[in-house]
Amino acid sequence: MDLLKEEYNAYYQPYINLTTNKDVITGLKDNLDAVVRFYKSLPKAKEEYAYAEGKWTPKDILLHIIDTERIFSYRALRIARGDKTEMAGFEQDDYVLSGEANKRDLKSLIKEYIAVRNSTITLFNSFNDEALKALGKASGSNISVRAIGYIITGHENHHNKVIQERYL
């Protein structure tokens, strides 16, 4: 991976560090399989488990991953298409609260994740090298299209690691 520090806010460094591929598309594809396997392997009793008061459940986390990927893919699209309008951040806790993931079946969340990821892969496959290196501004910082792709996979790797360490 040849990302430059100017392509993302230092806040995202832990996610960038958790990416597993040098190529964005390969990472998105590999993580699709890994994440689906991971969530399918969760014990039923842990799907709505929270290790402490106010913490998210694995279902909440999966919907958070889905929502975040949608938002970041939208950002990537705008930047790749040359939109110079700065994009605002989003309040993840509000999304989780109103998402009501625990009222859903885990299979439906996995199905939604697969659909969103396939859409993201298709989108990133449409970008040429110039588009992947394009810079835009989101949440007050510069970000490149390719950094977004790495952040998407690193973000889900982060959350899956948390589930393994604190939920299972």
N, C-alpha and C positions, 0 to 999 in steps of 0.2 A: 504494500500500500504506500503510495507516494503523496499522501495528503500533506499540505502545508498548514502550518499553524494559523495562517490568515484565513483558512477556509472554514473555520468553526470556532465557536466560543470555547474557552478552556473548560467550562462547565461540562461539556460533552466528552472530555478526554477519557473518563472512566468507561464510557460506552465504546468509544473508538478502540480502547485497549482490549475490549472483549470481543471484537470482531475476529472471525476465524479465517477469513479469506483475503487475498490480495485483490481479487476482482469483485466488484459490487454485485454483479448479476449472479455469480457463483455463490456468493454469501447468502443472497436472498433465496436462491433455490435450495441450498443445503439446509438453511435454517427452517425453511418450510417443512421439510421432512422431519427434522430434529424436534421442532416445536410440536408438531402433530403427535409424534411418538411420545413425547414427554407428557402432554396433557392426557392422551389416551391411557397412559400408564398410571395416572393418579388414582389412588384408592378412593372409592366413592365417599368414604367417611371424611376425606380431606378436601373435597371440592368446595365446601362452604365453611371450612375451618379458618379461623383467624387466631394467630398465636398470641395476640394481646388485644385489649380493648381499643377500638378505633382503627385497627389494621385491616387491610383488604384481604379478602379470601382469594384462593386461586382463580375462581370464576371472575371475581372483580379484576384481578390482575390480567387475565387473558383479554377481557373486554377493554381494559386500559391499553394493552398492547395494540389491539385492533384500532381503537380510536386514535391513538398516537400515530400509528402507521398511516391512517387516512389523512390526518392533518399534515404530516411530514411529506407524504406523496403529493398532496395539493401544493405545498410549498415548492417542492421540486419541479412540478409542472410549471408553476408561475415563473420561477427563476429560469428554467430551461427555455421558456418561450419569450424571455426578454422583458418580463414585467418588472419594472424597477420600484413598484410600490412596496414600502415596508410593510411587513406582516406582523400583526400583534401576536402575543403569546396566548396561551389558553390555561384555564385553571383545571388541572387534572382531577382534583378532588370533586369538583362540581360534576364533571363527566361521570366519574365512578358512582357518585350518589344517585344521579338521575338515570344512569344506565341500567340499574336494577338487574345486574348479572345473576344474582342468586335466585331470581325468579325464573331463570331460564335453565334449560337442560344443557349440560356440558357439550353434548353432541352438536347442538345448534350453534354454540359459540365456536367450536372447532370448525364447523362448516363455514361460518362467517369468516373466520381467520383465513381459511384456505382461499376463499373467494377474494378477499382483500389482498392477500399475498400474490395470488396469480395476477391480479390487476396491477399491482406494484411492479412485478417482474415484467409484464407487458409494457408498462410505461417506461421503465428504465431501459428496456431493450430498444425503445424508440429513440433514445438520446444518442447523438453522436459524441465524439470526444470533446468537442467544443462546448456542447450543452452540459455535459457532465462536469466540466470545469467552471461553468458559469457561476458567478457570485450574485447573491441577493442579500436582502436584509430581513431577518426575522427575530422577534423578541429582542430587538435592539442591537443585534450583532450580525456580522457578516456570516454567511453560510454558503457553501457550494452545493450543487446538486449531488455530486458524488459523496460528499461528507454526509448528506442526508441519508443516502443509501447505507453507509456504514453505521450511522447512528441508529437506524431502524433495527439492524441485526444486533448490534451491541446492546441496545436497550432491552430487547427481549431476552438476550443471553443474561443480562444483569438480573432481570426479574425471575428467570428460571433458576438461577443460582440461589437467589433469596428463598425461593420456594423449597429448593433442595435442603438448604441449611436450616431454615426456621419452621418449616411446615411438615416435613416428612421425617 
